[in-house]
Amino acid sequence: MSKSSERLEELLKEIAQVFDLSSEKMDDDYELRRGEVKQIFELLSAKTSPMNVNIKRLNKHAVIPQYAKAGDSGFDLVATEDVIIAPGETALIPTGLAFEIPQGYEMQIRPRSGISLRTKLRVQLGTVDSGYRGEVSVIVDNTSTDTWSNASRRVDNTYDESTRNKTKGYIIRKGDRIAQGVIAPVASATFTEVDELGESQRGEGGFGSSGVKHPEYFATPMGNEII
């Protein structure tokens, strides 16, 4: 038995004691608990060492992800083609990458805060499941409602104030960082149909059931006023 296996056996017994199992009950439940505890052990081990994610480059312009700073949860996803998004339109931006996400995890597609703050572009939240092996692309909306103009604003990494134009079309250039990806654990569930659900303090209370702090506070053309 390897040292890691021996340590796992020790941890299984220690955790069984934490579960307050008697020796008799442990004989019956040990194997049932064993699988659950092993999963916990593997998840804890993963947090102490970097996870490996296999990546396949599908385009010569694709950029292998890197974390900008230690401790960052997200890594940049980079466009591999020039794409112009007219006002009110939606486009699919390719990254030229396919990922092999480890089982039990997903990759979340999220916006980059600088783009959301300084432009009318909105990256749609996305999920890449562990079983997906195709190219990862990013869905981007241009929420501007102004009339299309031939003048287009490039979405680059500097967001140069002198060239920024919030009301025209946007051109995403090959090599632009357009979104970020986050590897996150997935909790699987089993679903059981029942006649009645358990009671809770909220019950069937829907939208706004917890109250609105200042329902009389509205925005008007002249500014925010109490009416």
N, C-alpha and C positions, 0 to 999 in steps of 0.2 A: 504494500500500500504506500502511495506517495505521501510526501509530507503535507501537500495541500489536501489530499483526501483524509489524512489523519486529523488535520486541523478542522476540516468540515465535520467529521464525526464528533469531535469535541464540541464544536459550536452547536451542533444539533442537540446534543445532550444538555448543554447549558441552557439553550433556549427552551427545551422541553421542561426544565426545572422552573424557568420563568413562567411558563404556562401553568405551573403548579400541578403537574400531572403526578399522580401516585405511581409507584412502581408497577402495580397491577394494571392500572389504566394505560400506562406507558406501553406495556406489551401490546395492548389492543390498538392504541392510537398512534404509535410511533411511526409506522409506515405511512399512515395517512398524513401525519404532520410533516414527515420527512420531505415530501415533494414541495410543500409550501415553504418550509424553512430553507430548502435549497435555493428556491427562487429568490428569497429575501437575501440570502448570502451572496448570490450572484449579482444582485442589484447593488448591494453594498460594496462589493469588490469592484464593480464597474465605476463607482464614484471615486475610487482611489487611483484609477489608472485610465489613461486616455482611451476612448472607444475608437476602434478602427472602422472606417466606412469606405468600402470599395467604390471607386468612381470610374466611369468609362467616358472618355472624351469622344464625342460624336462630331465635333467640328474643330478644325485646326485653330480657330480663334477662341475656343472655349478656355476659360480661366479656372484652374483648380482652386476651390475655396480655401481661404485662410482666415483665421481670426486676427483682427487688427490689433487687439490688445489682450494681454493675459486676463482671463476672467470674463471676457465677452461671451454672451450666450448666442449671439448671432454672427454669421459670416456672410460676406457679400455675394450676391448672385449677379453676374455680369452678362449683358446683352452680347450676342454674337452677330447681330444684323442691324442695319439701319432701318428704323421703323418710324413713320410719321403718323401721329394720332391727331386727327382733326377734332375740333370742339364737338363734344357730345358723343364721340365714338369710343369704342373699346378695341384694344389690340392684344394679341398674344405675342409676348416677347420671348424668343428662344434663348436658352442658356448654353446649348450644345453639350449638356452633361446628363448622364444617367447615373443614378445612385443605387447602391445595394444597401438599403437601410437594415440594420440588424432587427431580427424578429423581436417584437415587444416595444419597438420604437416607431416614431414617425418623423418626417421632416415637415415643419410648418413654414409656409411662405408668409412673410410679414413685410409691411412697408418700411422704407427708410424714413426716419423722422424728418430729415432735411428736405426731401422731395415733398412730403405731405405738407410741411409748413410753408414752403416757398413757391410751390406750383399748384396748379389745378389737377395734377395727376393723382390718382388714387389707386394704389395696388390692392387687388383683391386678396383677402386671406385665402390660403390654400393648404391642402394636406397632401403629402406624398406618402402613401402607405408602404410598408416594408416589402410587400409583394410586387410593387410596380418597378419595371425595368426599362421603361421608355424615357424619352427626353423630358426633362423638367423645364417647363415654360412658366412665364409669369403673366397673369391677366392684369392689364392696366386700363383704367378709365380716364378719359379727359373730361372732367366735369364742367369745363368752361361752356357757357351758353352763348358766347359772342359769335358773330358771323365769322366764317372761315376767312383767313387772310393768307396770302402767299408767304408773308413773313412768318417764319417759324422760330421758335425758341428751343435751343438745344438743352437737353437735360444732362448736364455733366456733373462732375464731382465738386465744382467750386461754387456753383450757383451765383455767378458773377452778377452783382446788382446792376451793373451798367447795361447788361444785355438781357436781363430778365424781362419777360413779357407774359403776364398772367392771363391774357385774354385771347391768345392766338393758338395756332396749332403747335404741337411739340414734336421735335424730332429726337428720337433716342438713337444715339450713335453706337456703332459696334465698339465695345469696350467700356460703355457706361455702366456704372453700378446702379442697378435699377430696383433691387429688393434685397432682402436678407433671409437666410434660412436658419432655422433653429431645430436641432435634434432633441426630441422630447419623448419621455416614456409614455406608453399607452396602457391604460387600465382596461382590461377586457371584462365584460359583464355577461351574465346569463339573465334572461328575461322570463319571468313567471307570471302568467295571467292569473289574476285573482278577482273575486267578486267585489271586495272592498279594500281600500287602501288604508294604511294606518293614519291615525289622527295627527295633526300638527297644529301649532299655534296659528300659522297663517291660513291653513285650510285652502279654500278655492280662491283666495284673494288674488286678483290679477294685476294688470298694469296700474301703478299708482296707488296700490292698496296700502302701502306704507306711508302715504301722505306726501304732499308737496309743501316745501318750506314756505314759499311765497307765491301762491297761485295768482295773486293780483299783480305780479311784477311782469310787465310785458315790454317788448322792444317796439318802439314806434319810429316813424320816419324822422322825428325830431330827436331821437335818442331814447334811452331807457327811462321810463317814467312809472310812477305808482299811480294806477287808475282804479 
